[in-house]
């Protein structure tokens, strides 16, 4: 079987897993949990998610300004909604890369838009790992075998080393030269060279990245506090610290591109980890569904409105010209 065929059907795995959990846990019980939830917590949660988007936007907006990308905060806020919408409907959230295309429409070179996106994703990964280490080390040591824990730590260190190599233009150029010389066709060499140079143009310094990393950590904590509120609405009364321990793991698992937006894999991970704390699987599954609605579907509605408005403006501009 060809990889292209396998890749086409990979997302079905997660969806099938999600449906299996839905059937096993009993739809009626899930509906009962929804019917009995505390609506006050849900109302606060909806407000919190828009605050989360402000901080999430601030992170990459600050990066964009440092890279001399000409964009207003309001434009960045709208693009963030739109890119998250595309991420929501694509495996591994790869659809969020559409942000680079929107920046290109604003006059930003493709390479610079891509580097802005890549740095944003790197900061996300590092932030999640920091939350895992800071809040969960003692617990993970008990449930994860030493060998696997060391592999996890080693993988993170390797990631940091590779990032350091490719963050530097000279070392990156040295490593990529064989690919440029032997693999890239001659007709694409000029374009790839231009893309490479624009990628590293005005790239922020490492100390500056630490500042944006702090903003990113705050945004993730806000996001997880939002899910904590949803948990409280369902009667999941445990310390917020446990959410900061468990949710980064489920977030990373959800990035595995075998499903759309982590459906199935995220729920299975959450049920397993919260189950260690004695939390009912139906409550956890319901919490996950509600978090999808509030964290993804509500913002997606706003994103669709932004997209339709942009399309309308484009049509108007064409008629005007």
Backbone as CSV, one residue per row, in Angstrom:
resi,resn,N_x,N_y,N_z,CA_x,CA_y,CA_z,C_x,C_y,C_z
1,UNK,0.838,-1.200,0.000,0.000,0.000,0.000,0.872,1.250,0.000
2,UNK,0.572,2.193,-0.877,1.364,3.406,-0.984,1.106,4.322,0.207
3,UNK,2.174,5.119,0.564,2.067,6.037,1.697,0.958,7.061,1.472
4,UNK,0.773,7.486,0.226,-0.262,8.471,-0.069,-1.644,7.939,0.320
5,UNK,-1.866,6.638,0.047,-3.144,6.017,0.397,-3.296,5.900,1.912
6,UNK,-2.203,5.496,2.580,-2.212,5.369,4.041,-2.516,6.719,4.679
7,UNK,-1.844,7.771,4.191,-2.003,9.115,4.747,-3.445,9.606,4.595
8,UNK,-4.091,9.229,3.504,-5.459,9.654,3.254,-6.418,9.097,4.304
9,UNK,-6.135,7.864,4.759,-7.057,7.217,5.692,-6.628,7.318,7.158
10,UNK,-5.465,7.916,7.437,-4.989,8.050,8.811,-5.988,8.770,9.718
11,UNK,-6.584,9.907,9.267,-7.517,10.627,10.149,-8.710,9.795,10.607
12,UNK,-9.017,8.729,9.863,-10.167,7.889,10.221,-9.922,7.171,11.547
13,UNK,-8.642,6.898,11.856,-8.303,6.180,13.084,-8.830,6.927,14.304
14,UNK,-8.506,8.221,14.375,-8.941,9.019,15.515,-10.449,9.162,15.593
15,UNK,-11.079,9.375,14.440,-12.541,9.525,14.411,-13.210,8.231,14.866
16,UNK,-12.674,7.081,14.395,-13.220,5.777,14.802,-13.065,5.582,16.306
17,UNK,-11.931,6.018,16.846,-11.682,5.920,18.277,-12.661,6.788,19.062
18,UNK,-12.929,7.971,18.536,-13.877,8.900,19.170,-15.274,8.284,19.197
19,UNK,-15.714,7.713,18.081,-17.044,7.088,18.000,-17.131,5.886,18.938
20,UNK,-16.033,5.110,19.001,-15.997,3.944,19.900,-16.195,4.379,21.351
21,UNK,-15.489,5.431,21.766,-15.625,5.937,23.133,-17.035,6.462,23.383
22,UNK,-17.603,7.119,22.369,-18.955,7.668,22.478,-19.972,6.551,22.735
23,UNK,-19.809,5.457,22.005,-20.738,4.325,22.144,-20.514,3.595,23.474
24,UNK,-19.236,3.381,23.804,-18.902,2.633,25.018,-19.358,3.357,26.283
25,UNK,-19.212,4.678,26.292,-19.559,5.449,27.479,-21.058,5.732,27.577
26,UNK,-21.788,5.464,26.509,-23.252,5.619,26.474,-23.642,7.085,26.254
27,UNK,-24.216,7.321,25.102,-24.638,8.671,24.706,-25.619,9.266,25.704
28,UNK,-26.488,8.418,26.254,-27.502,8.895,27.209,-26.853,9.467,28.466
29,UNK,-25.805,8.784,28.959,-25.087,9.257,30.154,-24.378,10.577,29.879
30,UNK,-23.812,10.683,28.680,-23.121,11.922,28.297,-24.124,13.071,28.241
31,UNK,-25.288,12.798,27.642,-26.349,13.810,27.562,-26.805,14.218,28.961
32,UNK,-26.838,13.242,29.891,-27.222,13.524,31.269,-26.227,14.446,31.952
33,UNK,-24.940,14.245,31.665,-23.899,15.120,32.222,-24.068,16.551,31.708
34,UNK,-24.353,16.663,30.415,-24.554,17.988,29.815,-25.773,18.666,30.417
35,UNK,-26.822,17.893,30.630,-28.075,18.444,31.155,-27.924,18.963,32.590
36,UNK,-26.980,18.377,33.343,-26.840,18.739,34.756,-25.686,19.714,35.021
37,UNK,-25.037,20.202,33.984,-23.871,21.063,34.207,-24.260,22.431,34.763
38,UNK,-23.300,23.056,35.439,-23.489,24.385,36.032,-23.232,25.441,34.953
39,UNK,-24.280,26.103,34.501,-24.188,27.027,33.371,-23.363,28.271,33.699
40,UNK,-23.253,28.608,34.987,-22.479,29.796,35.380,-21.009,29.644,35.006
41,UNK,-20.455,28.459,35.266,-19.055,28.196,34.908,-18.858,28.250,33.392
42,UNK,-19.854,27.765,32.643,-19.769,27.773,31.181,-19.748,29.211,30.663
43,UNK,-20.568,30.070,31.257,-20.588,31.479,30.853,-19.242,32.150,31.056
44,UNK,-18.626,31.889,32.214,-17.295,32.448,32.487,-16.277,31.873,31.505
45,UNK,-16.409,30.582,31.217,-15.483,29.897,30.294,-15.500,30.539,28.907
46,UNK,-16.691,30.892,28.417,-16.811,31.518,27.096,-16.093,32.863,27.068
47,UNK,-16.187,33.615,28.169,-15.474,34.894,28.257,-13.964,34.677,28.295
48,UNK,-13.532,33.669,29.040,-12.103,33.388,29.206,-11.457,33.003,27.872
49,UNK,-12.185,32.287,27.019,-11.570,31.827,25.767,-11.209,32.995,24.860
50,UNK,-11.985,34.078,24.905,-11.648,35.236,24.083,-10.463,36.005,24.673
51,UNK,-10.301,35.920,26.006,-9.101,36.486,26.638,-7.883,35.660,26.230
52,UNK,-8.067,34.338,26.164,-6.987,33.454,25.705,-6.534,33.841,24.300
53,UNK,-7.489,34.127,23.414,-7.133,34.505,22.045,-6.359,35.827,22.006
54,UNK,-6.641,36.715,22.952,-5.898,37.981,23.017,-4.434,37.707,23.332
55,UNK,-4.182,36.858,24.327,-2.801,36.542,24.700,-2.113,35.709,23.626
56,UNK,-2.850,34.783,23.015,-2.279,33.964,21.944,-1.889,34.832,20.761
57,UNK,-2.732,35.804,20.446,-2.430,36.739,19.357,-1.249,37.630,19.720
58,UNK,-1.220,38.089,20.967,-0.147,38.976,21.422,1.216,38.332,21.225
59,UNK,1.295,37.020,21.493,2.565,36.309,21.346,3.120,36.440,19.935
60,UNK,2.320,36.064,18.922,2.882,36.078,17.567,2.853,37.473,16.950
61,UNK,2.012,38.366,17.494,2.011,39.758,17.047,3.326,40.441,17.444
62,UNK,3.769,40.179,18.678,5.054,40.717,19.148,6.193,40.186,18.277
63,UNK,6.133,38.902,17.949,7.125,38.311,17.048,7.080,38.990,15.676
64,UNK,5.864,39.189,15.183,5.690,39.803,13.862,6.284,41.210,13.817
65,UNK,6.027,41.995,14.861,6.558,43.356,14.912,8.083,43.346,14.953
66,UNK,8.640,42.386,15.698,10.095,42.265,15.772,10.685,41.907,14.414
67,UNK,9.908,41.163,13.618,10.353,40.774,12.275,9.990,41.821,11.217
68,UNK,9.504,42.971,11.686,9.136,44.091,10.809,8.024,43.712,9.826
69,UNK,7.087,42.897,10.328,5.898,42.549,9.555,4.837,43.604,9.842
70,UNK,4.386,44.273,8.809,3.457,45.387,8.969,2.018,44.883,9.110
71,UNK,1.552,44.830,10.357,0.200,44.345,10.619,-0.300,44.951,11.933
72,UNK,-1.578,45.293,11.983,-2.152,45.839,13.214,-2.565,44.691,14.133
73,UNK,-2.752,44.999,15.419,-3.151,43.951,16.363,-4.530,43.395,16.003
74,UNK,-5.451,44.255,15.565,-6.780,43.784,15.197,-6.717,42.826,14.006
75,UNK,-5.874,43.149,13.008,-5.691,42.240,11.869,-5.107,40.914,12.349
76,UNK,-4.125,40.998,13.247,-3.500,39.790,13.791,-4.530,38.952,14.558
77,UNK,-5.399,39.623,15.303,-6.437,38.942,16.083,-7.382,38.170,15.150
78,UNK,-7.788,38.814,14.057,-8.676,38.162,13.084,-7.980,36.981,12.416
79,UNK,-6.731,37.181,12.005,-5.976,36.108,11.346,-5.792,34.927,12.294
80,UNK,-5.620,35.228,13.583,-5.458,34.158,14.570,-6.717,33.304,14.649
81,UNK,-7.882,33.932,14.638,-9.150,33.188,14.629,-9.236,32.309,13.377
82,UNK,-8.886,32.898,12.228,-9.001,32.175,10.960,-8.039,30.998,10.895
83,UNK,-6.777,31.213,11.319,-5.784,30.132,11.263,-6.145,29.018,12.242
84,UNK,-6.702,29.377,13.411,-7.137,28.351,14.354,-8.318,27.557,13.814
85,UNK,-9.179,28.214,13.044,-10.302,27.522,12.403,-9.783,26.468,11.423
86,UNK,-8.827,26.853,10.576,-8.261,25.891,9.624,-7.492,24.786,10.350
87,UNK,-6.868,25.154,11.483,-6.196,24.137,12.289,-7.178,23.153,12.891
88,UNK,-8.348,23.647,13.256,-9.389,22.817,13.861,-9.901,21.744,12.903
89,UNK,-9.928,22.039,11.610,-10.518,21.107,10.638,-9.467,20.296,9.873
90,UNK,-8.194,20.364,10.287,-7.141,19.614,9.586,-6.362,18.736,10.557
91,UNK,-5.856,17.570,10.093,-5.057,16.685,10.955,-3.803,17.386,11.462
92,UNK,-3.493,17.182,12.752,-2.295,17.772,13.323,-2.293,19.280,13.337
93,UNK,-3.455,19.898,13.091,-3.610,21.360,13.044,-2.678,22.020,12.026
94,UNK,-2.360,21.286,10.951,-1.458,21.845,9.941,-2.088,23.022,9.207
95,UNK,-3.419,23.122,9.305,-4.112,24.217,8.634,-3.763,25.588,9.181
96,UNK,-3.189,25.633,10.411,-2.809,26.926,10.991,-1.714,27.611,10.176
97,UNK,-1.053,26.836,9.314,0.003,27.405,8.462,-0.556,28.419,7.462
98,UNK,-1.893,28.464,7.322,-2.504,29.426,6.392,-2.200,30.858,6.817
99,UNK,-1.768,31.036,8.064,-1.409,32.373,8.536,-0.334,33.001,7.641
100,UNK,0.633,32.183,7.199,1.702,32.696,6.332,1.126,33.255,5.036
101,UNK,0.062,32.596,4.528,-0.577,33.077,3.305,-1.276,34.415,3.535
102,UNK,-1.923,34.559,4.696,-2.591,35.830,5.015,-1.571,36.955,5.182
103,UNK,-0.427,36.645,5.780,0.619,37.654,5.931,1.188,38.048,4.566
104,UNK,1.240,37.080,3.664,1.722,37.364,2.309,0.797,38.360,1.603
105,UNK,-0.508,38.222,1.835,-1.487,39.154,1.248,-1.290,40.568,1.781
106,UNK,-0.703,40.661,2.995,-0.437,41.973,3.599,0.912,42.538,3.167
107,UNK,1.573,41.831,2.233,2.840,42.328,1.701,4.072,41.714,2.335
108,UNK,3.899,40.698,3.178,5.033,40.041,3.821,5.591,38.952,2.910
109,UNK,6.927,38.868,2.828,7.547,37.810,2.032,7.194,36.447,2.616
110,UNK,7.072,35.450,1.732,6.647,34.116,2.149,7.558,33.532,3.227
111,UNK,8.858,33.647,3.025,9.819,33.088,3.977,9.667,33.686,5.363
112,UNK,9.454,34.983,5.423,9.297,35.651,6.717,7.989,35.219,7.396
113,UNK,6.941,35.055,6.601,5.669,34.567,7.141,5.798,33.156,7.673
114,UNK,6.556,32.322,6.957,6.772,30.938,7.390,7.592,30.901,8.675
115,UNK,8.637,31.741,8.760,9.466,31.754,9.966,8.660,32.225,11.179
116,UNK,7.753,33.182,10.958,6.883,33.645,12.041,6.019,32.502,12.544
117,UNK,5.472,31.719,11.619,4.634,30.574,11.966,5.447,29.496,12.692
118,UNK,6.633,29.180,12.166,7.488,28.142,12.755,7.897,28.513,14.182
119,UNK,8.304,29.770,14.377,8.695,30.223,15.716,7.522,30.122,16.687
120,UNK,6.345,30.451,16.216,5.133,30.364,17.031,4.903,28.923,17.485
121,UNK,5.045,27.959,16.568,4.824,26.555,16.892,5.913,26.014,17.821
122,UNK,7.149,26.471,17.617,8.248,26.054,18.489,7.991,26.531,19.913
123,UNK,7.546,27.776,20.053,7.227,28.320,21.370,6.105,27.531,22.034
124,UNK,5.119,27.101,21.237,4.031,26.269,21.769,4.575,24.960,22.332
125,UNK,5.423,24.309,21.552,5.987,23.013,21.966,6.809,23.166,23.243
126,UNK,7.678,24.156,23.278,8.535,24.379,24.446,7.681,24.716,25.671
127,UNK,6.648,25.538,25.481,5.762,25.918,26.595,5.067,24.700,27.190
128,UNK,4.566,23.828,26.325,3.875,22.626,26.796,4.825,21.727,27.581
129,UNK,6.044,21.605,27.083,7.011,20.747,27.767,7.408,21.351,29.120
130,UNK,7.547,22.672,29.180,7.875,23.332,30.449,6.768,23.101,31.474
131,UNK,5.517,23.225,31.045,4.392,22.984,31.947,4.401,21.538,32.457
132,UNK,4.715,20.612,31.561,4.792,19.204,31.948,5.855,18.984,33.012
133,UNK,7.036,19.578,32.797,8.154,19.385,33.718,7.881,20.069,35.062
134,UNK,7.486,21.340,35.014,7.310,22.136,36.232,6.216,21.568,37.136
135,UNK,5.084,21.201,36.537,3.939,20.792,37.358,3.802,19.282,37.532
136,UNK,4.435,18.505,36.668,4.157,17.077,36.721,5.303,16.128,36.925
137,UNK,6.516,16.645,37.153,7.686,15.758,37.216,7.507,14.635,38.236
138,UNK,7.106,14.985,39.455,7.009,13.978,40.520,5.961,12.914,40.196
139,UNK,4.851,13.331,39.567,3.794,12.375,39.220,4.197,11.515,38.034
140,UNK,4.787,12.153,36.991,5.199,11.396,35.806,6.238,10.332,36.159
141,UNK,7.091,10.641,37.123,8.121,9.678,37.521,7.494,8.396,38.079
142,UNK,6.275,8.542,38.644,5.603,7.387,39.229,4.877,6.538,38.188
143,UNK,4.379,7.195,37.121,3.556,6.460,36.152,4.278,6.161,34.837
144,UNK,5.425,6.827,34.605,6.197,6.586,33.383,7.496,5.893,33.755
145,UNK,7.805,4.717,33.168,9.055,4.011,33.474,10.271,4.911,33.221
146,UNK,11.325,4.703,34.017,12.525,5.541,33.907,13.071,5.602,32.496
147,UNK,13.109,4.439,31.830,13.652,4.398,30.469,12.890,5.310,29.523
148,UNK,11.550,5.260,29.602,10.719,6.088,28.728,10.818,7.567,29.110
149,UNK,10.970,7.835,30.423,11.105,9.223,30.871,12.389,9.834,30.314
150,UNK,13.486,9.043,30.358,14.763,9.543,29.845,14.705,9.753,28.329
151,UNK,13.939,8.907,27.648,13.757,9.082,26.197,13.025,10.393,25.925
152,UNK,12.023,10.690,26.760,11.246,11.925,26.616,12.134,13.147,26.828
153,UNK,12.929,13.113,27.896,13.837,14.217,28.183,14.877,14.352,27.076
154,UNK,15.412,13.193,26.646,16.429,13.189,25.578,15.884,13.752,24.280
155,UNK,14.619,13.430,23.967,13.995,13.935,22.743,13.861,15.455,22.795
156,UNK,13.512,15.969,23.978,13.379,17.425,24.133,14.738,18.108,23.975
157,UNK,15.778,17.521,24.584,17.130,18.088,24.465,17.582,18.074,23.012
158,UNK,17.296,16.962,22.309,17.647,16.866,20.888,16.924,17.933,20.085
159,UNK,15.659,18.157,20.423,14.876,19.192,19.747,15.516,20.566,19.935
160,UNK,15.941,20.873,21.155,16.570,22.165,21.452,17.875,22.317,20.680
161,UNK,18.650,21.226,20.599,19.923,21.268,19.852,19.665,21.540,18.377
162,UNK,18.715,20.807,17.793,18.380,20.988,16.376,17.846,22.399,16.117
163,UNK,17.020,22.879,17.049,16.493,24.236,16.908,17.629,25.254,16.921
164,UNK,18.595,25.064,17.828,19.737,25.984,17.927,20.554,25.992,16.644
165,UNK,20.701,24.812,16.042,21.470,24.709,14.786,20.756,25.434,13.654
166,UNK,19.449,25.159,13.526,18.711,25.719,12.393,18.210,27.138,12.650
167,UNK,18.337,27.606,13.899,17.973,28.998,14.173,19.059,29.944,13.691
168,UNK,20.285,29.412,13.632,21.413,30.191,13.127,21.504,30.042,11.616
169,UNK,21.515,31.150,10.902,21.485,31.111,9.442,22.692,30.398,8.860
170,UNK,23.879,30.642,9.411,25.106,30.045,8.864,25.128,28.532,9.041
171,UNK,24.822,28.067,10.259,24.836,26.618,10.503,23.708,25.925,9.745
172,UNK,22.572,26.610,9.615,21.455,26.053,8.850,21.820,25.920,7.374
173,UNK,22.472,26.939,6.859,22.896,26.929,5.458,23.870,25.794,5.195
174,UNK,24.783,25.571,6.153,25.776,24.497,6.030,25.086,23.131,5.994
175,UNK,24.094,22.927,6.874,23.396,21.639,6.956,22.505,21.374,5.744
176,UNK,21.913,22.452,5.214,20.962,22.299,4.108,21.616,22.349,2.731
177,UNK,22.908,22.711,2.677,23.583,22.847,1.381,23.516,21.583,0.521
178,UNK,23.741,20.359,1.096,23.655,19.138,0.267,22.274,18.968,-0.383
179,UNK,21.213,19.310,0.368,19.849,19.207,-0.184,19.677,20.207,-1.314
180,UNK,20.173,21.422,-1.086,20.063,22.485,-2.103,20.816,22.104,-3.372
181,UNK,22.004,21.541,-3.217,22.857,21.240,-4.371,22.422,19.989,-5.128
182,UNK,21.954,18.949,-4.420,21.714,17.652,-5.061,20.244,17.293,-5.279
183,UNK,19.347,17.887,-4.492,17.941,17.470,-4.578,17.056,18.509,-5.258
184,UNK,17.237,19.781,-4.917,16.373,20.824,-5.487,16.710,21.040,-6.968
185,UNK,15.711,20.933,-7.867,15.944,21.147,-9.308,16.486,22.549,-9.588
186,UNK,17.225,22.675,-10.650,17.875,23.932,-10.998,16.872,25.084,-11.139
187,UNK,15.706,24.797,-11.705,14.721,25.858,-11.954,14.102,26.413,-10.655
188,UNK,14.271,25.657,-9.546,13.720,26.117,-8.268,14.777,26.674,-7.322
189,UNK,16.039,26.616,-7.747,17.128,27.025,-6.857,17.042,28.504,-6.473
190,UNK,16.749,29.363,-7.425,16.680,30.793,-7.144,15.536,31.102,-6.176
191,UNK,14.409,30.467,-6.410,13.245,30.688,-5.553,13.499,30.171,-4.139
192,UNK,14.141,29.007,-4.034,14.426,28.437,-2.713,15.457,29.274,-1.972
193,UNK,16.421,29.843,-2.710,17.422,30.712,-2.089,16.773,31.979,-1.538
194,UNK,15.845,32.529,-2.315,15.124,33.723,-1.881,14.258,33.419,-0.659
195,UNK,13.610,32.252,-0.655,12.776,31.826,0.467,13.618,31.659,1.728
196,UNK,14.800,31.060,1.560,15.709,30.835,2.686,16.161,32.169,3.291
197,UNK,16.546,33.107,2.445,17.029,34.405,2.934,15.932,35.201,3.633
198,UNK,14.711,35.159,3.078,13.607,35.899,3.708,13.171,35.243,5.012
199,UNK,13.378,33.920,5.112,13.051,33.194,6.350,13.884,33.741,7.510
200,UNK,15.145,34.028,7.262,16.053,34.484,8.320,16.141,36.008,8.422
201,UNK,15.439,36.710,7.550,15.483,38.170,7.595,14.758,38.689,8.842
202,UNK,15.448,39.536,9.617,14.879,40.148,10.836,14.417,39.116,11.851
203,UNK,15.046,37.961,11.873,14.641,36.926,12.831,15.012,37.383,14.251
204,UNK,14.121,37.216,15.233,14.378,37.727,16.591,15.563,37.036,17.272
205,UNK,16.143,37.712,18.247,17.244,37.144,19.016,16.691,36.130,20.026
206,UNK,17.556,35.266,20.526,17.142,34.268,21.520,16.587,34.932,22.790
207,UNK,17.253,35.980,23.355,16.676,36.644,24.539,15.257,37.166,24.301
208,UNK,15.006,37.673,23.081,13.664,38.168,22.763,12.656,37.019,22.757
209,UNK,13.088,35.844,22.303,12.198,34.678,22.277,11.777,34.270,23.688
210,UNK,12.669,34.461,24.664,12.326,34.127,26.050,11.177,34.998,26.546
211,UNK,11.150,36.252,26.126,10.064,37.146,26.523,8.732,36.656,25.939
212,UNK,8.765,36.302,24.648,7.539,35.809,24.011,7.148,34.441,24.561
213,UNK,8.143,33.675,25.010,7.855,32.377,25.629,7.034,32.574,26.903
214,UNK,7.349,33.608,27.672,6.593,33.903,28.890,5.140,34.236,28.545
215,UNK,4.934,35.056,27.503,3.567,35.391,27.070,2.823,34.125,26.667
216,UNK,3.540,33.238,25.984,2.934,31.997,25.520,2.536,31.089,26.686
217,UNK,3.389,31.034,27.703,3.072,30.237,28.889,1.789,30.752,29.555
218,UNK,1.665,32.070,29.634,0.468,32.677,30.219,-0.767,32.292,29.401
219,UNK,-0.641,32.324,28.066,-1.791,32.003,27.205,-2.230,30.556,27.388
220,UNK,-1.264,29.621,27.536,-1.621,28.215,27.742,-2.283,28.003,29.104
221,UNK,-1.780,28.694,30.133,-2.384,28.580,31.461,-3.828,29.086,31.428
222,UNK,-4.072,30.185,30.698,-5.431,30.719,30.555,-6.328,29.700,29.842
223,UNK,-5.794,29.091,28.792,-6.553,28.092,28.037,-6.932,26.909,28.925
224,UNK,-5.968,26.443,29.719,-6.235,25.298,30.582,-7.137,25.677,31.766
225,UNK,-7.072,26.933,32.200,-8.002,27.405,33.238,-9.429,27.381,32.696
226,UNK,-9.556,27.681,31.417,-10.854,27.633,30.756,-11.439,26.213,30.806
227,UNK,-10.593,25.209,30.525,-11.047,23.819,30.572,-11.319,23.397,32.020
228,UNK,-10.543,23.954,32.947,-10.779,23.713,34.380,-12.181,24.182,34.776
229,UNK,-12.596,25.350,34.259,-13.948,25.869,34.525,-15.011,24.919,33.970
230,UNK,-14.741,24.377,32.783,-15.679,23.415,32.188,-15.763,22.172,33.066
231,UNK,-14.596,21.740,33.586,-14.574,20.596,34.502,-15.388,20.863,35.754
232,UNK,-15.245,22.073,36.309,-16.024,22.435,37.507,-17.521,22.408,37.217
233,UNK,-17.910,22.824,36.012,-19.331,22.838,35.650,-19.922,21.429,35.639
234,UNK,-19.047,20.416,35.491,-19.493,19.020,35.457,-19.266,18.316,36.793
235,UNK,-18.762,19.079,37.771,-18.532,18.477,39.081,-17.183,17.813,39.230
236,UNK,-16.226,18.128,38.343,-14.855,17.606,38.484,-14.105,18.553,39.411
237,UNK,-14.153,18.255,40.692,-13.605,19.162,41.711,-12.223,18.692,42.166
238,UNK,-11.241,18.938,41.339,-9.857,18.636,41.712,-9.027,19.906,41.542
239,UNK,-7.835,19.907,42.124,-6.966,21.081,42.071,-6.588,21.430,40.633
240,UNK,-6.539,22.717,40.339,-6.178,23.201,39.004,-4.811,22.688,38.550
241,UNK,-3.925,22.432,39.531,-2.579,21.936,39.226,-2.647,20.654,38.399
242,UNK,-3.612,19.791,38.689,-3.728,18.527,37.955,-4.073,18.767,36.486
243,UNK,-4.811,19.826,36.212,-5.110,20.177,34.822,-3.841,20.624,34.104
244,UNK,-2.981,21.361,34.845,-1.718,21.815,34.255,-0.736,20.656,34.054
245,UNK,-0.970,19.561,34.757,-0.133,18.365,34.593,-0.617,17.522,33.413
246,UNK,-1.934,17.327,33.342,-2.518,16.395,32.371,-2.736,17.005,30.987
247,UNK,-3.266,18.235,30.930,-3.669,18.813,29.646,-2.524,19.032,28.663
248,UNK,-1.306,19.414,29.104,-0.217,19.520,28.121,0.069,18.202,27.395
249,UNK,-0.076,17.075,28.114,0.142,15.767,27.484,-0.909,15.506,26.420
250,UNK,-2.178,15.759,26.771,-3.260,15.521,25.803,-3.130,16.457,24.602
251,UNK,-2.629,17.673,24.837,-2.435,18.623,23.741,-1.378,18.107,22.763
252,UNK,-0.283,17.586,23.308,0.777,17.048,22.454,0.308,15.802,21.705
253,UNK,-0.433,14.932,22.391,-0.961,13.721,21.745,-1.909,14.097,20.609
254,UNK,-2.682,15.170,20.815,-3.660,15.609,19.802,-2.984,16.093,18.521
255,UNK,-1.673,16.406,18.602,-0.963,16.872,17.410,-0.594,15.738,16.454
256,UNK,-0.679,14.493,16.947,-0.357,13.349,16.085,-1.359,13.317,14.929
257,UNK,-0.877,13.378,13.673,-1.789,13.533,12.522,-2.523,12.268,12.088
258,UNK,-3.181,11.604,13.056,-3.995,10.436,12.693,-5.469,10.733,12.891
259,UNK,-5.784,12.006,13.090,-7.172,12.399,13.298,-7.308,13.896,13.081
260,UNK,-8.530,14.366,12.998,-8.785,15.801,12.845,-8.928,16.423,14.223
261,UNK,-8.088,17.408,14.506,-8.112,18.152,15.773,-7.982,17.255,17.010
262,UNK,-7.336,16.100,16.849,-7.095,15.232,18.005,-8.290,14.428,18.466
263,UNK,-9.379,14.409,17.675,-10.565,13.644,18.069,-10.181,12.190,18.353
264,UNK,-10.599,11.678,19.476,-10.344,10.280,19.817,-9.062,10.108,20.620
265,UNK,-7.941,10.510,20.053,-6.659,10.345,20.752,-6.602,11.227,21.994
266,UNK,-7.109,12.467,21.873,-7.126,13.364,23.029,-8.033,12.801,24.126
267,UNK,-9.236,12.353,23.753,-10.199,11.847,24.740,-9.660,10.597,25.450
268,UNK,-9.029,9.708,24.683,-8.478,8.483,25.277,-7.381,8.832,26.280
269,UNK,-6.533,9.800,25.925,-5.458,10.235,26.826,-6.029,10.851,28.095
270,UNK,-7.020,11.745,27.936,-7.630,12.409,29.091,-8.308,11.407,30.028
271,UNK,-9.028,10.457,29.452,-9.730,9.452,30.262,-8.722,8.629,31.070
272,UNK,-7.617,8.255,30.415,-6.595,7.465,31.093,-5.933,8.227,32.235
273,UNK,-5.551,9.478,31.984,-4.818,10.262,32.989,-5.719,10.754,34.119
274,UNK,-6.913,11.230,33.793,-7.840,11.649,34.850,-8.369,10.431,35.618
275,UNK,-8.384,9.283,34.946,-8.819,8.055,35.609,-7.904,7.679,36.767
276,UNK,-6.621,8.024,36.654,-5.670,7.778,37.741,-6.092,8.529,39.000
277,UNK,-6.762,9.670,38.808,-7.230,10.492,39.925,-8.639,10.099,40.370
278,UNK,-9.187,9.061,39.736,-10.509,8.574,40.131,-11.665,9.333,39.518
279,UNK,-11.417,10.085,38.433,-12.481,10.858,37.782,-13.222,9.971,36.786
280,UNK,-14.533,10.021,36.839,-15.390,9.215,35.968,-15.125,9.490,34.489
281,UNK,-15.014,8.427,33.693,-14.679,8.546,32.268,-15.731,9.347,31.502
282,UNK,-16.996,9.180,31.847,-18.065,9.902,31.149,-17.933,11.406,31.369
283,UNK,-17.606,11.799,32.611,-17.414,13.218,32.907,-16.234,13.786,32.109
284,UNK,-15.161,13.030,32.035,-13.963,13.477,31.311,-14.268,13.630,29.820
285,UNK,-14.964,12.632,29.269,-15.316,12.670,27.849,-16.228,13.865,27.561
286,UNK,-17.206,14.095,28.449,-18.115,15.233,28.281,-17.361,16.547,28.374
287,UNK,-16.419,16.635,29.314,-15.588,17.831,29.449,-14.811,18.098,28.160
288,UNK,-14.299,17.044,27.555,-13.547,17.189,26.308,-14.434,17.711,25.178
289,UNK,-15.643,17.169,25.070,-16.575,17.613,24.028,-16.946,19.081,24.221
290,UNK,-17.259,19.454,25.474,-17.623,20.848,25.765,-16.458,21.792,25.496
291,UNK,-15.238,21.348,25.796,-14.067,22.194,25.536,-13.858,22.396,24.038
292,UNK,-14.196,21.373,23.240,-14.110,21.500,21.784,-15.106,22.550,21.300
293,UNK,-16.324,22.485,21.862,-17.365,23.446,21.472,-16.945,24.875,21.815
294,UNK,-16.463,25.077,23.045,-16.145,26.429,23.511,-14.812,26.928,22.965
295,UNK,-13.796,26.064,22.973,-12.441,26.476,22.563,-12.288,26.509,21.046
296,UNK,-13.039,25.664,20.348,-12.860,25.566,18.888,-14.065,26.017,18.068
297,UNK,-15.255,25.517,18.400,-16.414,25.779,17.543,-16.889,27.225,17.654
298,UNK,-16.989,27.765,18.853,-17.397,29.162,19.009,-16.436,30.107,18.284
299,UNK,-15.115,29.982,18.510,-14.174,30.823,17.758,-14.224,30.568,16.248
300,UNK,-14.549,29.319,15.850,-14.650,29.001,14.421,-15.778,29.770,13.752
301,UNK,-16.880,29.973,14.500,-18.003,30.761,13.972,-17.533,32.190,13.689
302,UNK,-16.775,32.749,14.645,-16.221,34.097,14.452,-15.276,34.109,13.262
303,UNK,-14.467,33.049,13.122,-13.513,32.955,12.009,-14.233,32.926,10.667
304,UNK,-15.320,32.166,10.590,-16.091,32.082,9.336,-16.660,33.450,8.963
305,UNK,-17.118,34.188,9.967,-17.635,35.545,9.711,-16.520,36.453,9.177
306,UNK,-15.312,36.330,9.746,-14.163,37.107,9.271,-13.812,36.738,7.831
307,UNK,-13.845,35.427,7.535,-13.520,34.940,6.180,-14.529,35.475,5.170
308,UNK,-15.828,35.392,5.518,-16.879,35.877,4.614,-16.755,37.382,4.380
309,UNK,-16.389,38.116,5.434,-16.209,39.562,5.295,-15.040,39.878,4.383
310,UNK,-13.944,39.117,4.522,-12.778,39.300,3.652,-13.135,39.024,2.195
311,UNK,-13.906,37.954,1.980,-14.330,37.604,0.614,-15.186,38.719,0.019
312,UNK,-16.067,39.254,0.843,-16.954,40.335,0.395,-16.137,41.569,0.016
313,UNK,-15.123,41.872,0.829,-14.257,43.025,0.545,-13.452,42.816,-0.728
314,UNK,-13.000,41.565,-0.951,-12.230,41.238,-2.158,-13.092,41.437,-3.412
315,UNK,-14.354,40.961,-3.337,-15.280,41.102,-4.470,-15.545,42.584,-4.743
316,UNK,-15.712,43.338,-3.652,-15.971,44.787,-3.772,-14.782,45.490,-4.430
317,UNK,-13.560,45.108,-4.015,-12.349,45.723,-4.576,-12.193,45.412,-6.058
318,UNK,-12.551,44.169,-6.447,-12.456,43.764,-7.860,-13.425,44.570,-8.708
319,UNK,-14.676,44.714,-8.203,-15.693,45.486,-8.939,-15.280,46.961,-9.035
320,UNK,-14.663,47.457,-7.985,-14.253,48.861,-7.939,-13.134,49.138,-8.932
321,UNK,-12.240,48.153,-9.093,-11.117,48.321,-10.019,-11.560,48.129,-11.481
